[in-house]
């Protein structure tokens, strides 16, 4: 499947993957982040159950302490 | 458009600022100078001497509540701004109440946990309200890494999204103020498009 990840095209071998699988495959280890799929915010506890499908628009932002 | 017209337009709106530290104080001052009608400020902290390396306060205000001192400072800059202050620790219950009626909300928290809580609360409980997040501004230099990114109509992020504050990478006036003013700039851009 092909998705948009922060406006860049990404390809995965699977038909669908969970959010956590995507983070693992992309080796994204930093914990403090916000993820939106097709404009909908996905809370952290749903990362295992929420699936990403072909054509999805995934937006991710990193949260750093400081202000 | 003349500044007098811009100011009249911005005067119609209300902006919420969650936190009155480095990001919040500098962002609030920029919005006040620009003529935003109402600012809702929330913070539970008092000013300490080390805050003065970046926050919009003065030595004789050390020990004061940040919200009260910031309200005073704004009144000295632009007395036409209506400033509402809350001395509360914000949580997912009181955020929708405190910032109800705000046209835009600014994240000015200093910890990533609080930023996460604010984003989840505003996105889930105040749908449609634009939130401007500040993330990544520690240290000095590297101005070119600081940017503003629109996720969608309700979520923007200003900062480098990578530098985290630590003992050896403290928050300092230039980079914190750049991000705070970038957030204010996004707020104005959004408000100028609103009727």
HADDOCK unambig.tbl for C-alpha pairs under 7 A between the chains (distance, minus, plus):
assign (segid A and resid 32 and name CA) (segid B and resid 112 and name CA) 6.80 0.50 0.50
assign (segid A and resid 59 and name CA) (segid B and resid 151 and name CA) 6.72 0.50 0.50
assign (segid A and resid 62 and name CA) (segid B and resid 161 and name CA) 5.41 0.50 0.50
assign (segid A and resid 63 and name CA) (segid B and resid 112 and name CA) 5.34 0.50 0.50
assign (segid A and resid 63 and name CA) (segid B and resid 135 and name CA) 5.44 0.50 0.50
assign (segid A and resid 63 and name CA) (segid B and resid 161 and name CA) 6.46 0.50 0.50
assign (segid A and resid 64 and name CA) (segid B and resid 112 and name CA) 5.36 0.50 0.50
assign (segid A and resid 64 and name CA) (segid B and resid 135 and name CA) 5.10 0.50 0.50
assign (segid A and resid 64 and name CA) (segid B and resid 136 and name CA) 5.19 0.50 0.50
assign (segid A and resid 64 and name CA) (segid B and resid 161 and name CA) 6.32 0.50 0.50
assign (segid A and resid 64 and name CA) (segid B and resid 162 and name CA) 6.60 0.50 0.50
assign (segid A and resid 64 and name CA) (segid B and resid 163 and name CA) 6.70 0.50 0.50
assign (segid A and resid 64 and name CA) (segid B and resid 164 and name CA) 5.21 0.50 0.50
assign (segid A and resid 65 and name CA) (segid B and resid 110 and name CA) 5.49 0.50 0.50
assign (segid A and resid 65 and name CA) (segid B and resid 111 and name CA) 4.34 0.50 0.50
assign (segid A and resid 65 and name CA) (segid B and resid 112 and name CA) 4.66 0.50 0.50
assign (segid A and resid 65 and name CA) (segid B and resid 164 and name CA) 5.46 0.50 0.50
assign (segid A and resid 65 and name CA) (segid B and resid 165 and name CA) 5.92 0.50 0.50
assign (segid A and resid 66 and name CA) (segid B and resid 110 and name CA) 4.42 0.50 0.50
assign (segid A and resid 66 and name CA) (segid B and resid 111 and name CA) 6.03 0.50 0.50
assign (segid A and resid 66 and name CA) (segid B and resid 136 and name CA) 6.84 0.50 0.50
assign (segid A and resid 66 and name CA) (segid B and resid 137 and name CA) 6.71 0.50 0.50
assign (segid A and resid 66 and name CA) (segid B and resid 138 and name CA) 6.45 0.50 0.50
assign (segid A and resid 66 and name CA) (segid B and resid 164 and name CA) 6.47 0.50 0.50
assign (segid A and resid 66 and name CA) (segid B and resid 165 and name CA) 5.28 0.50 0.50
assign (segid A and resid 66 and name CA) (segid B and resid 171 and name CA) 6.43 0.50 0.50
assign (segid A and resid 67 and name CA) (segid B and resid 21 and name CA) 6.78 0.50 0.50
assign (segid A and resid 67 and name CA) (segid B and resid 22 and name CA) 5.19 0.50 0.50
assign (segid A and resid 67 and name CA) (segid B and resid 23 and name CA) 5.22 0.50 0.50
assign (segid A and resid 67 and name CA) (segid B and resid 108 and name CA) 6.32 0.50 0.50
assign (segid A and resid 67 and name CA) (segid B and resid 109 and name CA) 6.06 0.50 0.50
assign (segid A and resid 67 and name CA) (segid B and resid 110 and name CA) 4.31 0.50 0.50
assign (segid A and resid 67 and name CA) (segid B and resid 171 and name CA) 6.96 0.50 0.50
assign (segid A and resid 67 and name CA) (segid B and resid 176 and name CA) 6.40 0.50 0.50
